[in-house]
Amino acid sequence: MFKQRLITALILAPIMIGGIFFLPLPQFMLFIGVITAVGAGEWANLSGVTSWAGRAAYVAMTGLAIFGLSHLDAHQSRWILMLAFAWWLAAFALVSGYPKSAAVWGKPLPRLLLGQIILLPMWIGFVQIKSYPLSNYLILYVLFIVWGADVGAYFAGRKFGKNKLAPNVSPGKTWEGVYGGMATTALVALIGGYCLQRYTVLEMGAEQWLALMALTAVVTMVSVLGDLVESMVKRHRGIKDSSNLLPGHGGVMDRIDSMTAALPVFALALGMLGWKFDL
């Protein structure tokens, strides 16, 4: 199983990194839009839509929403990112309160609406960051946070895992896994900060290092929440994976669940820190 996951990851990672580094903004918007649309088709299944026609309609609706969002300016997009951050705060309560919280979101229509709330801000987050100075570095950095949190949690959880993180949602996840993910992303922050200082004109003083470490910790924690929200919906739906599209990984939603939370929060934080305007 691990070998299959590794092979798939080695195929997917170059595609993702190639899209980040070699696509200009208009094509990048389309690239992330396709990923979002595929995730939407899988989310329709998670919402209980079993017909291909229903899933196609949901994908089309998501595509139209992305087209509309592409016409927003940076200020308008930031408001959506702020609303997304508020959603993830509410999501913590939903995960903590599961299965009782399913009374709020468990019907198909609320789940379909949640899919839009979860997926569309991710697209905005990617596009917003792509417009910033050092955009490729920033996107790669947040992806390494997500991947680092996942890998660190996997190995630490297998080795040391005892205390369940959210047993009603995902019995396999442990607090020890979270700590392993946090340790891994702290290392990512140290390496990323060094590279930022070594290969750019930016100076990393104590304040900058503190902001980087704090931001990395917040994004790591919210990425875990993104994973838990999808796990909660899958458990409610009674399925293990969002699809079988990616061997060893399940579906696209299973790969981007953490990104749906991490990207909008990371993009919002960069905007609030004045990254776009102070460089």
Summary of the structure (lengths in Angstrom):
residues: 279
radius of gyration: 18.1
end to end distance: 44.5
largest distance: 55.3
contacts: 940
relative contact order: 0.15
helix: 78%
strand: 4%
